[in-house]
Amino acid sequence: MTELDLVNPRTREVCGTMEVHRRLLNQSTTYQERRAGIENRALDYERGARSIARTGVVTIPVVVHVVHNPAVPAQNIADAQVRSQIDVLNQDYRATNPDVAGVPSVWRPRVADARIEFRLADRDPDGNTTTGIIRTSTAATSFATFRDDVKSSSTGGADPWPSDDYLNVWVCGDLRDQRGRSILGYAQFPGGPPTTDGVVVVHSCFGTGGSARAPFDLGRTATHEVGHWLDLRHIWGDDDGACSGSDLVADTPDQADKHFGTPTFPQISCKNAPDGDMFMNYMDYTDDAAMFMFTRGQSTRMDSCLEGVRASFLVAPPAPQPAGAAAPTAPASHGQQGAEGDLDALRREVERLEGDYRRLATTLDAIRAALDGVADRVVG
C-alpha cells in the first residue's frame, strides 16, 4: 500500500521489532550482554526469586515526534489525534478499556492492570514548557527499520529527547522493514542504543480519528509497540509455527503463529485445546478491534523492566530551570523548618546527581555500542 492509498486498509503488515532486535544482536556485543542481564532479571521475577518492589502507578512522560512530509498533509496529524493515543495507552495499560469485556471467561482471571500510565511531557530537556508534541517537516517519502532514519535529523527524521527521561514516539508516513514490506510500526527492546530508543508508528495507525484508518484505527499499534519497549515479546514466540518458541511468560498459552483479522474463539494450535490461542492479547497481530488484554505474567515482566533497565522512570527527575531563569531563593528558616529545608535540598541534590549519572551511563553505552559496531565491521 502506498502512502496515498488510504482507502484500502492495511491487513497483512507486520511489526519490525524482532528484525531490529536481531540486527542489534549481530552488531553489538554490548547489546548481547545487556539483553542477557535483562532476561536473567525477568526470569527471577517470573520464578519469584525477586519480588515486585513498586506499589503505586508509574507515569511515563512521552514526547511525540510528528515527522511529516508536506506533500502528504495527512501525516501532520492533529494534536487531538496524538492525545487520543495517550488516552488509549492509559486505558489499555490499566485494563480500563471497555472492550476488555470481550476477554473469554477462561482468561478473565489473568487480565492485568499493569499500573502504568502515560502523559505528554510538559517540560522539555532544558526545562521549557512544551506540549510534548514536536513537529518536524521532512523531504523523506519513506523510512526504514534497518536505518532507524526517522530517529535522526541528519537522515530526515527527528532527534530523540533523553531516553532515560522520556518515552520517545515517532509518528511518520510510509515505513518499511529490511525486506521492503510496509509495516505498522516497531520498537527497540530495552538495552539498545539510547540514541535510537523508543517507538515508531505510522500515522494512519496512530490514535483514533484524524488520519487513523481501519482496521488499525483504535490505537492498538502503539499499545503493542510500547509493550515491546517494556520488554514484552510476541505472544507466539516468533518461531514461524514450530510450537517451540516462547514469549517467556508463563500464563500465555503456547501458540503456533501470529493471528490476523478478527478470529473467533477458540483457535487451537500447539496442542493447547480446549482454550487455544490467546489471540486477543495486545502482543498478537489481530485487528485493533480484536485485541484487548495483557496478562498478569506480562505485567510482571514489565515490572522487571521498570525496576531494572528502565528504573529511571520510577524516579521523578528534578525539573530543570529554563535557560536564563533566576535560581530560586531559599526562604529564611529556623528550627525544625530549617532542618526540613536542608533535608529537601539534600534530596534535590541526590536526584540531580542521579540524573547526571544516568546521562553519563547513557553516553558511555552509546560509545561502547559505536565501538562494537566498528570492531565487528573490521573483523568482518
LUMVO-580610 format. One record per residue (C-alpha): x, y, z; residue number from 1; chain; residue in three letters. Coordinates in steps of 0.25 Angstrom, whole numbers, plus 5000, padded with zeros to 4 digits. Each point is the difference from the previous one (the first is absolute). Example, Ala and Ser with C-alpha at 12.3 -4.5 7.8 and 13.67 -1.06 7.14 Angstrom:
c1/c2/c3/vovo/ketor/migu
5049/4982/5031/1/A/ALA $
5006/5014/4998/2/A/SER $
This chain:
c1/c2/c3/vovo/ketor/migu
5000/5000/5000/1/A/MET $
5005/5014/4996/2/A/THR $
4999/5012/5009/3/A/GLU $
4989/5006/4992/4/A/LEU $
4992/4987/4999/5/A/ASP $
4993/5003/5014/6/A/LEU $
4986/4994/4995/7/A/VAL $
5006/4985/5000/8/A/ASN $
5002/4995/5014/9/A/PRO $
5014/4994/5004/10/A/ARG $
4996/4986/5004/11/A/THR $
5013/4992/4999/12/A/ARG $
5011/5009/5004/13/A/GLU $
5009/4996/5012/14/A/VAL $
5008/5006/5011/15/A/CYS $
5015/5002/4998/16/A/GLY $
5005/4999/5014/17/A/THR $
5006/4986/4999/18/A/MET $
5008/5004/4988/19/A/GLU $
5006/5011/5008/20/A/VAL $
5003/4991/5011/21/A/HIS $
5007/4990/4992/22/A/ARG $
5008/5011/4993/23/A/ARG $
5005/5006/5013/24/A/LEU $
5003/4986/5005/25/A/LEU $
5009/4998/4987/26/A/ASN $
5006/5014/5001/27/A/GLN $
5003/5002/5015/28/A/SER $
5006/4991/5011/29/A/THR $
4996/5011/5010/30/A/THR $
4985/4998/4996/31/A/TYR $
5002/4985/5001/32/A/GLN $
5006/5001/5014/33/A/GLU $
4989/5010/5004/34/A/ARG $
4989/4992/4995/35/A/ARG $
5005/4987/5007/36/A/ALA $
5000/5008/5013/37/A/GLY $
4986/5005/4997/38/A/ILE $
4995/4986/4997/39/A/GLU $
5006/4995/5013/40/A/ASN $
4993/5010/5008/41/A/ARG $
4987/4998/4994/42/A/ALA $
5002/4985/5002/43/A/LEU $
5002/5003/5015/44/A/ASP $
4987/5007/5001/45/A/TYR $
4993/4989/4992/46/A/GLU $
5004/4990/5010/47/A/ARG $
4998/5008/5012/48/A/GLY $
5015/5002/5004/49/A/ALA $
4998/5015/4999/50/A/ARG $
4988/5007/5005/51/A/SER $
4993/5012/4994/52/A/ILE $
5004/5012/5008/53/A/ALA $
4991/5011/4995/54/A/ARG $
4986/5001/5006/55/A/THR $
4994/5012/4992/56/A/GLY $
4998/5005/4986/57/A/VAL $
5012/5004/4992/58/A/VAL $
4997/5012/4990/59/A/THR $
5009/5000/4988/60/A/ILE $
5003/5014/4993/61/A/PRO $
4998/4999/4985/62/A/VAL $
5005/5008/4988/63/A/VAL $
4994/4998/4987/64/A/VAL $
5008/5004/4988/65/A/HIS $
4991/5002/4988/66/A/VAL $
5009/4999/4988/67/A/VAL $
4992/5004/4988/68/A/HIS $
5002/5002/4985/69/A/ASN $
4992/5013/4996/70/A/PRO $
4996/4993/4987/71/A/ALA $
4992/4991/5008/72/A/VAL $
4992/5009/5010/73/A/PRO $
4993/4988/5007/74/A/ALA $
5014/4997/5006/75/A/GLN $
5000/5012/5008/76/A/ASN $
4989/4995/5010/77/A/ILE $
4993/5009/5009/78/A/ALA $
5002/5001/5015/79/A/ASP $
4987/4994/5003/80/A/ALA $
5004/4987/4993/81/A/GLN $
5013/5000/5008/82/A/VAL $
4992/5002/5013/83/A/ARG $
4991/4989/4996/84/A/SER $
5011/4990/4999/85/A/GLN $
5005/5004/5014/86/A/ILE $
4986/4997/5005/87/A/ASP $
5000/4986/4993/88/A/VAL $
5013/4997/5007/89/A/LEU $
4995/5004/5013/90/A/ASN $
4987/4991/4999/91/A/GLN $
5008/4988/4994/92/A/ASP $
5011/5000/5011/93/A/TYR $
4990/5002/5011/94/A/ARG $
4990/4990/4995/95/A/ALA $
4989/5010/5000/96/A/THR $
4998/4999/4985/97/A/ASN $
4985/4997/4997/98/A/PRO $
5002/4988/4991/99/A/ASP $
5008/4993/5011/100/A/VAL $
4986/4993/5002/101/A/ALA $
5003/4992/4987/102/A/GLY $
5011/4992/5007/103/A/VAL $
4995/4985/5000/104/A/PRO $
4995/4996/5014/105/A/SER $
5011/4990/5002/106/A/VAL $
5011/5011/4999/107/A/TRP $
4993/5011/5008/108/A/ARG $
5007/4997/5013/109/A/PRO $
5013/5002/4992/110/A/ARG $
4997/5014/4995/111/A/VAL $
5010/5010/5006/112/A/ALA $
5000/5015/5005/113/A/ASP $
5015/5003/4997/114/A/ALA $
4999/5012/5008/115/A/ARG $
5007/5008/4989/116/A/ILE $
4995/5014/4995/117/A/GLU $
5005/5010/4990/118/A/PHE $
4999/5015/4998/119/A/ARG $
5005/5009/4990/120/A/LEU $
5013/5007/5005/121/A/ALA $
4997/5014/5005/122/A/ASP $
5015/5004/5002/123/A/ARG $
5011/4998/4989/124/A/ASP $
5014/4996/5004/125/A/PRO $
5004/5014/5002/126/A/ASP $
4988/5003/5010/127/A/GLY $
4992/5008/4990/128/A/ASN $
4985/4998/4999/129/A/THR $
4996/4990/4989/130/A/THR $
4987/4993/4995/131/A/THR $
5008/4987/4998/132/A/GLY $
4997/5001/4985/133/A/ILE $
5012/5004/4991/134/A/ILE $
4997/5002/4985/135/A/ARG $
5011/4997/4990/136/A/THR $
4999/5003/4985/137/A/SER $
5007/4990/4991/138/A/THR $
5003/4997/4986/139/A/ALA $
5001/4986/5002/140/A/ALA $
4989/4991/4994/141/A/THR $
5003/4988/5008/142/A/SER $
5007/4995/5012/143/A/PHE $
5007/4986/5003/144/A/ALA $
5002/4992/5012/145/A/THR $
5014/4996/4996/146/A/PHE $
5004/5014/4999/147/A/ARG $
4993/5006/5012/148/A/ASP $
5000/5012/4992/149/A/ASP $
4987/5006/5005/150/A/VAL $
5007/5002/5014/151/A/LYS $
5011/5010/4995/152/A/SER $
4999/5014/4994/153/A/SER $
5012/4996/4991/154/A/SER $
4992/4990/4993/155/A/THR $
4987/5008/4998/156/A/GLY $
4994/4996/5014/157/A/GLY $
5000/5006/5014/158/A/ALA $
5011/4999/5011/159/A/ASP $
4995/4993/5012/160/A/PRO $
4999/5006/5014/161/A/TRP $
5008/4993/5011/162/A/PRO $
4995/4986/5000/163/A/SER $
5001/4998/5015/164/A/ASP $
4991/5012/5003/165/A/ASP $
4990/4998/4989/166/A/TYR $
4993/4990/4991/167/A/LEU $
5003/5004/4986/168/A/ASN $
4989/4997/4990/169/A/VAL $
5002/5004/4985/170/A/TRP $
4988/5001/4991/171/A/VAL $
5003/5000/4985/172/A/CYS $
4995/4996/4986/173/A/GLY $
5004/4988/4993/174/A/ASP $
5008/4990/5008/175/A/LEU $
5008/4988/4994/176/A/ARG $
5007/4988/5006/177/A/ASP $
5013/4994/4994/178/A/GLN $
4992/4992/4990/179/A/ARG $
4993/5012/4995/180/A/GLY $
4987/4996/5006/181/A/ARG $
4991/5011/5005/182/A/SER $
4998/4999/5015/183/A/ILE $
4992/5007/5011/184/A/LEU $
5011/5003/5010/185/A/GLY $
5012/4995/5008/186/A/TYR $
5007/5002/5013/187/A/ALA $
5013/4998/5006/188/A/GLN $
5001/4990/5012/189/A/PHE $
5007/5005/5013/190/A/PRO $
5015/4999/5000/191/A/GLY $
5002/5006/4986/192/A/GLY $
5007/5013/4996/193/A/PRO $
4994/5012/5007/194/A/PRO $
5000/5008/4987/195/A/THR $
4990/4991/4993/196/A/THR $
4992/4996/5013/197/A/ASP $
4985/5002/4998/198/A/GLY $
4988/4996/4992/199/A/VAL $
4996/5003/4985/200/A/VAL $
4986/5000/4995/201/A/VAL $
4994/5003/4986/202/A/VAL $
4990/5012/5001/203/A/HIS $
4989/4992/4994/204/A/SER $
5001/4990/5012/205/A/CYS $
5002/5010/5011/206/A/PHE $
4989/5004/5010/207/A/GLY $
4985/5001/4996/208/A/THR $
4994/5010/4990/209/A/GLY $
5007/5009/4991/210/A/GLY $
5009/4992/4990/211/A/SER $
4998/4987/5007/212/A/ALA $
4994/4989/4991/213/A/ARG $
4993/4987/5003/214/A/ALA $
5003/4990/5003/215/A/PRO $
5012/5006/5008/216/A/PHE $
4992/5012/5005/217/A/ASP $
4998/4998/5015/218/A/LEU $
5015/5003/5004/219/A/GLY $
5004/4986/5003/220/A/ARG $
5012/5000/4991/221/A/THR $
5007/5010/5010/222/A/ALA $
4995/4991/5012/223/A/THR $
5007/4988/4993/224/A/HIS $
5013/5007/4997/225/A/GLU $
5000/5007/5014/226/A/VAL $
4999/4985/5005/227/A/GLY $
5013/4997/4993/228/A/HIS $
5006/5013/5006/229/A/TRP $
4997/4994/5013/230/A/LEU $
5006/4987/4997/231/A/ASP $
4988/4991/4995/232/A/LEU $
5002/4990/4989/233/A/ARG $
4990/4996/4989/234/A/HIS $
4990/4990/5007/235/A/ILE $
5003/4989/4990/236/A/TRP $
5015/5000/5002/237/A/GLY $
5005/5004/4986/238/A/ASP $
5002/4985/4996/239/A/ASP $
4992/5000/4987/240/A/ASP $
4990/4990/5004/241/A/GLY $
5010/4990/5006/242/A/ALA $
4994/5000/5014/243/A/CYS $
5014/5000/5006/244/A/SER $
5001/5015/5003/245/A/GLY $
4996/5008/5012/246/A/SER $
4996/5014/5004/247/A/ASP $
5007/4997/5013/248/A/LEU $
4987/5002/5008/249/A/VAL $
4994/4988/5007/250/A/ALA $
4985/5004/5000/251/A/ASP $
4999/5002/4985/252/A/THR $
4997/4987/4993/253/A/PRO $
5009/4994/4990/254/A/ASP $
4996/5004/4986/255/A/GLN $
5005/4996/4986/256/A/ALA $
4999/5013/4993/257/A/ASP $
4995/5014/4999/258/A/LYS $
4985/5003/4997/259/A/HIS $
4994/5011/4991/260/A/PHE $
4987/5006/4998/261/A/GLY $
4989/4997/5011/262/A/THR $
5001/4985/5003/263/A/PRO $
4989/4992/5008/264/A/THR $
5002/4993/5013/265/A/PHE $
5006/4990/5001/266/A/PRO $
5012/4999/4990/267/A/GLN $
5007/4987/5003/268/A/ILE $
5015/4998/4998/269/A/SER $
5012/4993/5007/270/A/CYS $
4991/4990/5007/271/A/LYS $
4994/5012/5008/272/A/ASN $
4986/4995/5000/273/A/ALA $
4989/5003/5005/274/A/PRO $
5003/5015/5002/275/A/ASP $
5010/5001/4988/276/A/GLY $
5008/5013/4997/277/A/ASP $
4999/5013/5007/278/A/MET $
4998/5008/4987/279/A/PHE $
4993/5011/5007/280/A/MET $
5014/5004/5007/281/A/ASN $
5006/5013/4997/282/A/TYR $
5013/4993/4995/283/A/MET $
4993/4992/4989/284/A/ASP $
4997/5006/4986/285/A/TYR $
4985/5001/5000/286/A/THR $
4992/5012/4995/287/A/ASP $
4999/5011/5011/288/A/ASP $
4985/4996/5003/289/A/ALA $
5005/4985/5003/290/A/ALA $
5011/5003/5011/291/A/MET $
4997/5005/5014/292/A/PHE $
5008/4994/5011/293/A/MET $
5014/4998/5007/294/A/PHE $
5002/4988/5009/295/A/THR $
5005/5000/5015/296/A/ARG $
5013/4994/4995/297/A/GLY $
5002/5010/4989/298/A/GLN $
4998/5011/5011/299/A/SER $
5010/4993/5009/300/A/THR $
5010/5000/4988/301/A/ARG $
4997/5015/4998/302/A/MET $
5003/5002/5015/303/A/ASP $
5013/4994/4999/304/A/SER $
5004/5009/4988/305/A/CYS $
4995/5013/5008/306/A/LEU $
5007/4996/5013/307/A/GLU $
5013/4996/4992/308/A/GLY $
5004/5006/4987/309/A/VAL $
4990/5011/4999/310/A/ARG $
5000/5003/5015/311/A/ALA $
5003/5015/4997/312/A/SER $
4985/5001/4998/313/A/PHE $
4997/4996/5014/314/A/LEU $
5008/5012/5005/315/A/VAL $
4993/5014/4996/316/A/ALA $
5012/5008/4995/317/A/PRO $
5002/5014/5005/318/A/PRO $
4993/5011/4992/319/A/ALA $
5012/5007/4993/320/A/PRO $
4999/5015/5000/321/A/GLN $
4998/5007/4986/322/A/PRO $
5013/5006/4994/323/A/ALA $
5002/5014/5006/324/A/GLY $
4990/4998/5012/325/A/ALA $
5004/5005/5013/326/A/ALA $
5003/4989/5011/327/A/ALA $
4989/4999/5010/328/A/PRO $
5003/5007/5013/329/A/THR $
4999/4992/5012/330/A/ALA $
4992/5006/5011/331/A/PRO $
5006/5004/5014/332/A/ALA $
4997/4988/5009/333/A/SER $
5003/4996/5015/334/A/HIS $
4998/4988/5009/335/A/GLY $
4992/4989/4994/336/A/GLN $
4997/5008/4987/337/A/GLN $
5015/5002/4998/338/A/GLY $
5003/4985/5002/339/A/ALA $
4989/4996/4990/340/A/GLU $
5005/5010/4990/341/A/GLY $
5014/4994/5001/342/A/ASP $
4994/4986/4998/343/A/LEU $
4992/5004/4988/344/A/ASP $
5012/5007/4994/345/A/ALA $
5008/4987/5002/346/A/LEU $
4990/4992/4993/347/A/ARG $
5000/5009/4988/348/A/ARG $
5015/4999/4999/349/A/GLU $
4999/4985/5001/350/A/VAL $
4990/5000/4989/351/A/GLU $
5009/5009/4992/352/A/ARG $
5012/4991/5001/353/A/LEU $
4991/4988/4997/354/A/GLU $
4996/5007/4987/355/A/GLY $
5014/5004/4997/356/A/ASP $
5005/4985/5002/357/A/TYR $
4989/4995/4991/358/A/ARG $
5003/5009/4989/359/A/ARG $
5015/4997/5001/360/A/LEU $
4997/4985/5000/361/A/ALA $
4991/5002/4987/362/A/THR $
5011/5007/4993/363/A/THR $
5010/4989/5004/364/A/LEU $
4991/4990/4995/365/A/ASP $
4998/5007/4986/366/A/ALA $
5016/5001/4999/367/A/ILE $
5001/4985/5003/368/A/ARG $
4989/4997/4990/369/A/ALA $
5007/5008/4989/370/A/ALA $
5014/4993/5004/371/A/LEU $
4994/4987/4999/372/A/ASP $
4994/5003/4986/373/A/GLY $
5014/5005/4995/374/A/VAL $
5006/4987/5006/375/A/ALA $
4990/4991/4994/376/A/ASP $
5002/5006/4986/377/A/ARG $
5015/4999/5001/378/A/VAL $
4999/4986/5004/379/A/VAL $
4990/4997/4989/380/A/GLY $
